[in-house]
């Protein structure tokens, strides 16, 4: 794989999950979370009001703000963030700041006993030259078999265990397209609702970006019950891995040092 064909990676998305022992009726803490996290989430908490017998993994309440959402079920609390218009360092610092505040909030609720953490990060390597075949490059980098004559595309996934963390590392190609559509509202009475359906094929859309994506997901082992500092230690380790990964093993894993 030709490293020179790609721009430097950009940190696009992060997900951080706090997994804990089941907490029935966790929605009773919704407004406590809202008050504690007011500096992160601008909008009021949304209590989903699902039936009591609904699966415990369904969110019981949700907090939202621009480019981030926080969902809390009876089994976990999940922070999802996307990053646009900022560089990797700014994105990572923003991720650190929000995740730490949420961790402190989760710990402050006495009924929540954290068991483990999960996390994922998505990185994009944008192509400098759209004619470069990312799928061919991924195949040649990760597969040692003869490429089929009718080859179209490929992705690569590696699962491994590193100390107390399970890592799933995926490499694939991606493409972004867009099409500008001008809609003129004619013959519509003020206050009247009209539905507009637009359908067009990808081939009709302009390619605005092509490249390689790298998504890495991790899940930790359960925290030992007799380790009072276990949650803090493991949280710090999981929190910092995206930047450590970008700064170290990502390039070697994807490009093989070539």
N, C-alpha and C positions, 0 to 999 in steps of 0.2 A: 504494500500500500504506500502510495507516494504522499508523504506528509506535507510536502510543499504544495499539493493541490488544494489544501484546506486552510482556512483561516484559523486563528486560535479559537479554542472552545468558548462557548458562552453558557453560563449557568441559567437555565430556563425555568426550572420548576423544582420545588422541594415538597416532600410530605414527611411529617413526623408524627408517629403514633405512640401514645402512652397506653400500654395495655395493663389492665388491672383486674383484680378479683371482682366478680359480679357485684354491682351495686343496684339493687332493685329500687325503682322510683327515683332514679338519679336526677330527674327533672326538678325535684324539689330544691336543687342547688342552682338552678338556671340563673336566677337573679343575683345570686352571690357571685357566680362567674361573670355575669354582665358587669357588676360594679367593680370587681377586681381588674377586669380587662378592658375597661372603658377607653384607655389610652391606645389600645390596639385595634379595637373593633368599634367603628363609629355608629353602626346601626343597632337598634334594639334587638335583644335576644328573641329568637323565634322558637317557641315551644311547639314541637311537632304534634303533640296530642295523639300519639298512636295508642292503640288498645293495650291494656296491661299485659295481655298474653302474646303480644307481638314479639318476634325474634329479638333477643337482647342486643344484637349487633346493629339494629336499626337506630339511627340517631334520635335521641329524645329532645335535644335542643341544639340550636345552631346560632353561631355568631358570625357576622360577615363584615367585610370592609373591602375597599378597592384592592383587587389582586390577592385577597386572602380570605379563607373561610375556616371556621373551627367547628367541628361536629363532635358531639358527645353522646355516646350510647351507654348502655349499662356495662359494657365490657372495655371500652376504650375511648380516648379523646384524641382526635386527629386534626392536626394543623396542615392546611394545604396552602401553598404560596406559589405565585408565578411572578416572574421578573421581566420587566420591559423598560427599555430606555435607560438602563443603568449598567455599569460594568460589573465584572464578576466580584470584585472586592466589595463594592457597595451592596450587591445582592447578598453576598455571604454575611456581611455584617448585619444586614436587615433580618436575615434568617436567624442568626444567632440571638439578636435582641428579642425577637418575638417568641422564639422557642423557649428561651430562658424564663421569660415572664410567665409563660403558660405553665412551665414546669413548676415554678414556685407556687402558682395558683392551685395546680392539681395537688401538690403536696400539702397545701394548707387545709384541704378538705379531709377531715379526720376519717371519714368512711372509705376513702379511696386508698387502697393498698396496691401500689404499682408492682407488677410482676415482671414486665419486660418492655422492650422498646422495639419499634420498627421504623424504618426510614427509607426514603428513596430520593434520588436526585436525577434530573434529566439534563444532559449537556448536548448542545448542537455544535457540530463542526461544519460551518458553511463552506461550500465549494467556491473556489475562485473562478473556475472554468466549468460551466454547466455541461460541457461535453464529456467530462470525465465520468466514467461509469463507477459509481460507488458500489453497486452490487457485485460487479466483477472484482473490484478491489477487496471487498469483504470475503468473497469466495477464495481468492488467491491467498489471503492472509490466514484464514482459519481452517480451510479444508485441504486435505491431502489426497483427494480423489480427483479423477478426471472430470472436468466440467462437462455436463450434458450438452449435446448439440442444440437442444431447444431451451437452453437456460434463459430464464427471465429475471428472477430475483432470488435473494437469499438473506437470511438473518442468522446471527450466531448468539447462542446463550450458554453461559458457563455458570454452573453452580459449584460453590466450594465452601468449606468450613474453615474459618480463620479464628483460632482461639475460641472465644465465646460468642462468635458472630457468624451467622450463615449469610453468604453473599451470593446474589444472583446478578450477573453482569451480562447485559444484552447490547449488541451492536447491530445496527440496521441502517438502511438508507431512508431518507424522507424527502418530501417535496411539498412546497407550498405554492398554491395557485390563487389567482384572484380575477375577478371580472367586475368592471364598473357598470352599473345599470342605472339608467335614468328613468324615473317613474313620474309621470305627470298625472296629477289628480284632477281629472276632468269629470264633470257631471256628478260630483259627490256633494250631497247636501250637508252643510255644516252640522256636526253632531252625529251624522250617520256613519256607521261602521262598515268598512269594506275590507274584504280579505283579498290579498294579492298573492298569487302563486307564481313563483319563478322557477323554471327548471332548465338547466343547461348542463351539457356534458363536460367532463374535465378537459377534453381536447379543445374546447372552446375557450378555456380560461388561460390567462397569461401566467407562465411560470415566473414567480418572483424570487424563489430561493430553492436551492437543492443542496443536499449535503448528507452528513453522517450523524446519526443520533446514537448516544450512549446513555442507556438508563441502567442505574445500579440500585438494587434493592437489598436491604439488610434486615435481618431479624435476629435479635439477641436471645441467648438462653435466658431462662427464668432466673430472677435474682434469688440468691440464697436467703432463706428465711432468717438465718442467724447472723446476717451481715447488715448492721444498721446503716452503713454508709454505701451499701451496694447500689442503691438507686442513683445516688449522686455520682458515684464513680463511673457507672455504666452510661449514664446520661451524658457526661462530659465526653466520654469516648465516642459515643454515637454522634453527638452534636457536631464534632469537628471533622468527621471523616470526609464530607464532600470536598472541602478545600484541601485536605491532606491527599485525597485521591487525585485531584487535578494537578496538584503540585508534584506528585510522584509517579504512581503506578499507571495512571491513565494512558500516558503516551506510549509507554512500553507495552502495555496490554493491547492497545488498538493498532499501533503501527509497528510493533516489533523492533523498535530501535532503528528502522530503516528510514 
